[in-house]
């Protein structure tokens, strides 16, 4: 692994799965001040197992492992390491970033992907 000079703490990301209607009710209760989320509750929510599996697909987990283990310096380097086209890779990385799984760190000359979460704790709220 390369020494990037950054202190990157890998963590377990808590993910929740809750039907959209229930999540909307929860969100409104939080906004109204009637409910305060507990510290140990998931910060990232999906509306179904299917939507979660699209983000954490086998290909995306493989990509995450490449980012964690090989620490590519650029998206082009990651594209070469993974065998994925840059256009497809960019969309995937933006999605992973939106869910807090990776960071896309802008340098003076490029964008470097950094793994933020390497394991997942999934809570299914039926």
C-alpha positions as semicolon CSV with decimal commas, in nm:
position;residue;x (nm);y (nm);z (nm)
1;X;0,000;0,000;0,000
2;X;0,115;0,350;-0,075
3;X;0,180;0,603;0,197
4;X;-0,056;0,884;0,102
5;X;0,030;1,105;0,394
6;X;-0,336;1,115;0,496
7;X;-0,477;0,965;0,811
8;X;-0,759;0,758;0,667
9;X;-0,961;0,570;0,925
10;X;-1,147;0,276;0,779
11;X;-1,475;0,222;0,951
12;X;-1,784;0,013;0,947
13;X;-2,067;0,205;0,787
14;X;-2,407;0,150;0,945
15;X;-2,673;0,119;0,678
16;X;-3,048;0,104;0,733
17;X;-3,319;-0,037;0,509
18;X;-3,665;0,107;0,557
19;X;-3,964;0,142;0,324
20;X;-3,975;0,491;0,168
21;X;-4,307;0,582;0,336
22;X;-4,170;0,495;0,681
23;X;-3,850;0,687;0,612
24;X;-4,048;0,995;0,507
25;X;-4,251;0,976;0,831
26;X;-3,928;0,940;1,029
27;X;-3,773;1,237;0,851
28;X;-4,078;1,454;0,925
29;X;-4,072;1,353;1,293
30;X;-3,705;1,453;1,311
31;X;-3,775;1,785;1,133
32;X;-4,061;1,861;1,375
33;X;-3,839;1,787;1,673
34;X;-4,051;1,493;1,785
35;X;-3,779;1,237;1,730
36;X;-3,406;1,257;1,782
37;X;-3,200;0,984;1,613
38;X;-2,978;0,786;1,849
39;X;-2,602;0,789;1,801
40;X;-2,589;0,425;1,701
41;X;-2,862;0,450;1,434
42;X;-2,767;0,428;1,067
43;X;-2,682;0,755;0,894
44;X;-2,731;0,603;0,548
45;X;-3,070;0,463;0,448
46;X;-3,200;0,264;0,152
47;X;-3,564;0,203;0,065
48;X;-3,513;-0,165;-0,019
49;X;-3,266;-0,448;-0,021
50;X;-3,272;-0,421;-0,400
51;X;-3,155;-0,057;-0,397
52;X;-2,883;-0,145;-0,144
53;X;-2,766;-0,436;-0,359
54;X;-2,735;-0,207;-0,661
55;X;-2,495;0,021;-0,473
56;X;-2,308;-0,260;-0,297
57;X;-2,301;-0,489;-0,598
58;X;-2,026;-0,747;-0,643
59;X;-1,853;-0,522;-0,898
60;X;-1,868;-0,220;-0,668
61;X;-1,733;-0,418;-0,372
62;X;-1,447;-0,534;-0,596
63;X;-1,386;-0,171;-0,692
64;X;-1,387;-0,067;-0,326
65;X;-1,125;-0,334;-0,247
66;X;-0,903;-0,205;-0,528
67;X;-0,933;0,149;-0,391
68;X;-0,853;0,032;-0,038
69;X;-0,568;-0,204;-0,119
70;X;-0,398;-0,043;-0,420
71;X;-0,475;0,324;-0,342
72;X;-0,483;0,460;-0,697
73;X;-0,374;0,822;-0,734
74;X;-0,616;0,907;-1,016
75;X;-0,943;0,791;-1,165
76;X;-0,756;0,694;-1,481
77;X;-0,528;0,471;-1,276
78;X;-0,831;0,314;-1,106
79;X;-0,991;0,262;-1,447
80;X;-0,683;0,072;-1,563
81;X;-0,663;-0,133;-1,242
82;X;-1,030;-0,227;-1,250
83;X;-1,076;-0,269;-1,626
84;X;-1,378;-0,036;-1,615
85;X;-1,438;0,251;-1,855
86;X;-1,380;0,594;-1,706
87;X;-1,733;0,721;-1,786
88;X;-1,898;0,426;-1,610
89;X;-1,648;0,444;-1,326
90;X;-1,718;0,814;-1,262
91;X;-2,092;0,751;-1,220
92;X;-2,028;0,462;-0,983
93;X;-1,779;0,660;-0,775
94;X;-2,017;0,956;-0,743
95;X;-2,286;0,718;-0,615
96;X;-2,046;0,558;-0,365
97;X;-1,940;0,905;-0,252
98;X;-2,302;1,016;-0,205
99;X;-2,354;0,725;0,036
100;X;-2,034;0,799;0,232
101;X;-1,853;0,485;0,119
102;X;-1,566;0,669;-0,054
103;X;-1,430;1,022;-0,086
104;X;-1,318;1,179;-0,409
105;X;-1,023;1,394;-0,307
106;X;-0,935;1,670;-0,550
107;X;-0,563;1,735;-0,589
108;X;-0,398;2,000;-0,805
109;X;-0,397;1,777;-1,109
110;X;-0,646;1,495;-1,054
111;X;-0,916;1,334;-0,843
112;X;-0,811;1,051;-0,612
113;X;-1,062;0,796;-0,475
114;X;-1,025;0,711;-0,106
115;X;-1,214;0,430;0,069
116;X;-1,395;0,556;0,380
117;X;-1,584;0,240;0,470
118;X;-1,462;-0,112;0,416
119;X;-1,725;-0,307;0,604
120;X;-2,097;-0,265;0,648
121;X;-2,343;-0,324;0,930
122;X;-2,694;-0,348;0,785
123;X;-3,011;-0,293;0,985
124;X;-3,342;-0,396;0,831
125;X;-3,629;-0,196;0,980
126;X;-3,946;-0,370;0,865
